[in-house]
């Protein structure tokens, strides 16, 4: 009986030990804190992921708007018997040399009524298509690009072929802003930042039409199955105007902000 009486008080003391109760409460509290922290982290990552998705969607929307604009311009001009082409992965409207012709060594638009009417109609279609549904807000800059053949233009006062190509772009731009109705002037269009939408640039003979004698890839049979064009035709095709559309994109600091938030 003495042995039993000695063991009973010891077991009762263990059951009433306050330290064991406190330890279990601490572990339960830590578990709750861990769960709350995990939930907060998941919510934060979800929010940042949505911000990144929004940036990607904005770029995709701008890209689609550009494609729509170019295809509508192409379709409308083709219906008016003004054949133009889309090139460079749906970013450039190419006005072929047989639509808007420049004589060798000249940068002015021909004065005959046919070429004047064609240039005017292209300007009108550009204005109305870009203005439709305020699609200009997805664009950054539209470049009127001048090009030349590879024949050297020996006029040092305008820097040779570089100046000649630039003056061709300027001639087209000035024609549109002079001859179009005042309410159709391309110079009135602004981009998403409120800056002038159109600009001009010249590339001399550095961006030749594929399969012309100035194209470095003419030897690739898969690109030019019929071979290089004749000299005169090559030169004529490269005396042209392109219209390049660039779209708005999130600023670089926006990308960095999202990237830092995801770390």
C-alpha positions in Angstrom: 0.0 0.0 0.0 2.9 2.3 0.6 4.2 1.8 -2.9 0.8 2.8 -4.4 0.5 5.8 -2.2 3.9 7.1 -3.4 3.1 6.7 -7.2 -0.3 8.4 -7.1 0.8 11.9 -6.1 3.6 11.9 -8.7 1.1 11.2 -11.6 -1.2 13.9 -10.3 1.6 16.5 -10.3 2.4 15.7 -14.0 -1.2 16.2 -15.1 -1.4 19.5 -13.4 2.0 20.7 -14.7 1.4 24.3 -16.2 4.5 24.2 -18.4 3.0 21.5 -20.6 -0.2 23.5 -21.2 1.8 26.6 -22.1 3.9 24.8 -24.6 0.9 23.4 -26.5 -0.7 26.9 -26.6 2.6 28.3 -28.1 2.7 25.7 -30.8 -0.9 26.3 -31.8 -0.3 30.1 -31.9 2.8 29.6 -34.1 0.8 27.4 -36.5 -1.9 30.1 -36.8 0.8 32.7 -37.5 2.4 30.5 -40.2 -0.9 29.9 -41.9 -1.7 33.6 -42.0 1.8 34.5 -43.3 1.4 31.9 -46.1 -2.0 33.2 -47.1 -0.7 36.8 -47.1 2.3 35.7 -49.3 0.0 33.9 -51.8 -2.3 37.0 -52.0 0.7 39.3 -52.7 2.1 37.0 -55.4 -1.3 36.7 -57.0 -1.6 40.5 -57.1 1.8 40.9 -58.7 1.2 38.1 -61.2 -2.0 39.9 -62.2 -0.1 43.2 -62.7 2.4 41.3 -65.0 -0.5 39.7 -66.9 -2.1 43.2 -67.3 1.2 44.5 -68.9 1.3 41.6 -71.3 -2.3 42.0 -72.2 -1.7 45.7 -72.9 1.1 44.9 -75.3 -1.0 42.2 -77.0 -3.9 44.6 -77.4 -1.6 47.2 -79.0 -0.2 44.6 -81.4 -3.6 43.5 -82.4 -4.8 47.1 -83.0 -1.8 47.7 -85.2 -2.6 44.6 -87.3 -6.2 45.6 -87.6 -5.2 49.1 -88.8 -2.8 47.8 -91.4 -5.2 45.2 -92.8 -8.0 47.7 -93.0 -5.7 50.2 -94.8 -4.6 47.5 -97.2 -8.1 46.3 -97.9 -9.5 49.8 -98.5 -6.7 50.9 -100.8 -6.8 47.7 -102.8 -10.5 48.2 -103.3 -9.7 51.6 -104.7 -7.2 50.0 -107.1 -4.2 51.2 -105.1 -2.2 48.1 -104.4 -0.2 48.2 -101.2 1.5 45.5 -99.2 2.0 44.6 -95.5 5.5 43.5 -94.6 7.9 43.1 -91.7 5.6 41.0 -89.6 2.5 43.2 -89.8 4.4 46.4 -88.9 5.0 48.1 -92.2 2.7 49.3 -95.0 4.8 49.2 -98.2 3.8 51.5 -101.0 5.3 49.9 -104.1 7.2 51.9 -106.7 4.6 51.4 -109.3 2.0 53.1 -107.0 4.1 56.1 -105.8 7.0 56.6 -108.2 10.2 58.6 -107.7 12.5 59.2 -110.6 16.2 58.3 -110.1 17.9 61.1 -108.1 14.6 62.9 -107.4 12.7 63.3 -104.2 9.5 65.1 -105.4 6.2 63.4 -106.1 5.5 63.4 -109.8 3.2 66.2 -110.8 0.9 64.2 -113.0 -2.7 63.9 -111.8 -2.7 60.2 -111.4 0.2 60.1 -108.9 -1.1 63.2 -107.1 -4.5 61.6 -106.7 -3.0 58.3 -105.4 -0.8 60.0 -102.8 -3.9 62.0 -101.7 -6.1 59.0 -101.3 -3.4 57.1 -99.3 -3.3 60.0 -96.9 -7.1 60.1 -96.5 -7.3 56.4 -95.8 -4.4 56.6 -93.3 -6.2 59.4 -91.4 -9.6 57.9 -91.1 -8.4 54.3 -90.3 -6.1 55.5 -87.6 -8.7 57.8 -86.1 -11.4 55.1 -86.0 -12.4 54.2 -82.4 -9.5 56.3 -81.1 -7.0 53.6 -82.0 -4.2 56.2 -82.1 -4.0 55.7 -78.3 -2.3 52.3 -78.9 0.3 53.8 -81.2 3.6 55.4 -80.4 5.0 56.7 -83.7 4.3 56.2 -87.4 7.3 56.7 -89.6 7.1 57.8 -93.2 10.2 56.1 -94.5 12.1 57.0 -97.6 14.3 54.6 -99.5 16.7 54.8 -102.5 18.3 52.4 -105.0 22.0 51.6 -104.6 23.1 54.2 -107.3 25.1 56.9 -105.5 23.4 60.2 -105.3 26.2 62.7 -105.8 24.9 65.7 -104.0 27.0 66.4 -101.0 24.7 69.3 -99.8 22.0 66.7 -98.8 24.4 63.9 -97.8 24.0 61.6 -100.8 21.5 58.8 -100.7 20.8 59.3 -97.0 19.6 62.8 -97.6 17.8 61.8 -100.8 15.8 59.1 -99.0 14.9 61.4 -96.2 13.8 64.2 -98.6 11.5 61.6 -100.3 9.8 61.0 -97.0 9.6 64.7 -96.3 8.0 65.3 -99.7 5.3 62.8 -99.1 4.7 64.2 -95.6 4.5 67.8 -96.8 2.2 66.8 -99.6 -0.3 65.2 -97.2 -0.2 68.2 -94.8 -0.7 70.6 -97.7 -3.2 68.9 -100.0 -5.4 67.1 -97.5 -8.5 68.9 -96.1 -7.7 70.6 -92.9 -9.8 68.2 -90.8 -7.9 65.3 -92.3 -4.4 66.5 -91.8 -2.1 63.8 -90.4 -0.1 66.3 -88.5 -3.1 66.8 -86.2 -2.9 63.3 -84.9 -1.3 62.7 -81.5 -0.1 59.6 -79.8 -0.9 58.2 -76.4 1.4 60.8 -74.8 -0.1 63.7 -76.6 2.9 64.1 -78.9 2.8 64.2 -82.7 2.1 60.7 -84.0 3.9 61.0 -87.4 7.6 61.3 -88.1 9.9 60.9 -91.1 13.1 58.9 -91.7 15.4 57.9 -94.5 17.4 54.7 -95.0 19.2 55.3 -98.2 19.8 51.8 -99.8 20.2 50.0 -96.5 16.8 48.2 -96.5 16.3 46.9 -100.0 13.2 45.1 -101.2 13.7 41.3 -101.1 15.1 39.7 -104.2 16.4 42.9 -105.7 20.1 43.2 -106.6 20.8 45.2 -103.4 19.4 42.4 -101.1 22.1 40.4 -99.4 19.8 37.4 -99.2 19.1 37.0 -102.9 21.2 33.9 -103.1 18.8 32.1 -100.8 16.6 30.0 -103.1 13.9 29.5 -100.5 13.5 33.3 -100.3 14.0 34.1 -104.0 13.0 31.0 -106.0 13.1 32.9 -109.3 16.4 34.6 -108.5 17.4 38.2 -108.4 15.4 40.9 -110.4 17.0 42.7 -113.3 19.1 45.8 -112.6 16.6 48.4 -113.8 13.7 46.7 -112.0 15.7 46.3 -108.8 16.5 50.0 -108.8 13.0 51.1 -109.5 11.5 48.9 -106.7 13.9 50.3 -104.1 12.9 53.9 -104.9 9.9 53.7 -102.6 8.0 54.8 -99.4 7.2 52.6 -96.4 4.9 53.5 -93.5 6.1 51.9 -90.3 3.8 51.6 -87.3 5.2 51.3 -83.8 3.0 50.7 -80.8 3.0 51.9 -77.2 4.6 49.7 -74.6 4.8 49.9 -70.8 7.7 52.0 -69.7 11.0 50.2 -68.7 10.6 51.2 -65.1 7.2 49.5 -65.0 8.8 46.2 -66.0 11.5 46.7 -63.3 8.8 47.5 -60.7 6.9 44.3 -61.4 10.1 42.2 -61.6 11.3 43.5 -58.2 7.9 42.8 -56.7 8.0 39.2 -57.8 11.4 38.5 -56.2 
